[in-house]
Amino acid sequence: MQRSLELREAPSWQRKVRACLQTQLPNGEPSAERIAQMLHLSLRSLQRHLADEGCGYEALLADTRQSLALAHMRDPRCSISEIAYLLGFADTSSFSRAFKRWTGQTPSQYREGLPRS
């Protein structure tokens, strides 16, 4: 009983990787090797843990960036270039292309469609 409770409360590897990604993205796109190092794992162990949860590093990186991008876009004080920086993109145009791939809209179009507060 105690063991199953501990398993339920333990953060998943996906959650742990997302937390590391959030701290590392402003420094540029973090490699899987860097994230594994932060979690005190070998790259292969990280890959295995994520695979056990049905996920891969690149997909998790893209999903984390997308979620953060949408959250940052709701903050009118955050410029698009600042969001690109916070998400580890090399430049604003790289971020804009990724954002359009995710949403079908440019960051500016997306912002225009947001309800005004």
C-alpha positions in Angstrom: 0.0 0.0 0.0 2.7 2.5 1.0 4.8 1.6 -2.1 1.8 2.3 -4.5 1.2 5.6 -2.8 4.9 6.6 -3.2 4.7 5.7 -6.9 1.6 7.9 -7.4 3.2 10.9 -5.7 6.6 10.6 -7.5 6.9 13.1 -10.3 7.0 11.5 -13.7 10.1 11.8 -15.8 8.2 13.9 -18.3 7.4 16.4 -15.4 11.0 16.4 -14.3 12.3 17.0 -17.8 9.8 19.8 -18.3 10.9 21.5 -15.1 14.5 21.3 -16.3 13.6 22.6 -19.7 11.8 25.6 -18.3 14.9 26.6 -16.4 17.3 26.0 -19.3 15.4 27.4 -22.3 16.4 31.0 -21.8 20.0 29.9 -22.2 19.3 28.4 -25.6 17.9 25.1 -26.7 19.1 22.6 -24.2 20.4 19.2 -25.4 19.1 16.0 -24.2 22.6 15.3 -22.8 22.4 18.5 -20.7 19.0 17.7 -19.3 20.1 14.1 -18.5 23.1 15.6 -16.7 20.9 17.9 -14.7 18.8 14.9 -13.6 22.0 12.9 -12.8 21.3 10.3 -15.5 23.1 9.1 -18.5 21.5 10.1 -21.8 20.4 6.5 -22.5 18.7 6.3 -19.1 16.8 9.5 -19.7 15.7 8.2 -23.1 14.7 4.9 -21.6 12.7 6.6 -18.8 10.9 8.8 -21.3 10.2 5.9 -23.6 8.7 4.0 -20.7 6.2 6.9 -20.4 5.5 6.9 -24.1 7.4 10.0 -24.9 10.6 11.2 -26.6 12.9 14.1 -25.7 12.3 16.1 -28.9 8.5 15.8 -28.6 8.7 16.9 -25.0 10.9 19.9 -25.9 8.5 21.0 -28.6 5.4 20.5 -26.4 7.0 22.4 -23.5 8.0 25.3 -25.8 4.5 25.4 -27.3 2.8 25.4 -23.9 5.1 28.1 -22.6 4.7 30.2 -25.8 0.9 30.2 -25.4 1.2 31.2 -21.8 3.6 34.0 -22.5 1.5 35.2 -25.5 -1.3 36.0 -23.0 1.0 38.5 -21.2 0.8 41.7 -23.2 4.0 43.0 -21.4 6.0 40.2 -23.0 7.2 41.1 -26.5 7.4 38.5 -29.2 11.2 38.8 -29.3 11.3 38.3 -25.5 9.2 35.2 -25.8 11.5 33.8 -28.5 14.4 34.4 -26.1 12.7 32.8 -23.1 11.9 29.7 -25.2 15.5 29.3 -26.4 15.0 30.2 -30.1 18.0 31.5 -31.9 15.9 34.5 -33.3 12.4 35.8 -33.6 11.9 34.4 -37.1 12.6 30.8 -35.9 10.1 31.3 -33.1 7.5 32.7 -35.5 7.9 29.7 -37.8 7.5 27.3 -35.0 4.5 29.2 -33.6 2.8 29.2 -37.0 3.4 25.4 -37.2 1.8 25.0 -33.8 -1.2 27.3 -34.1 -1.6 28.0 -37.8 -1.1 31.7 -37.0 1.8 34.1 -36.6 2.4 35.3 -33.1 1.0 38.7 -34.0 -2.2 37.2 -35.5 -2.6 35.1 -32.4 -2.2 38.1 -30.1 -4.7 40.1 -32.2 -7.3 37.3 -31.6 -6.9 37.3 -27.9 -9.6 38.9 -25.8 -8.7 42.3 -24.4 -8.6 42.6 -20.6 
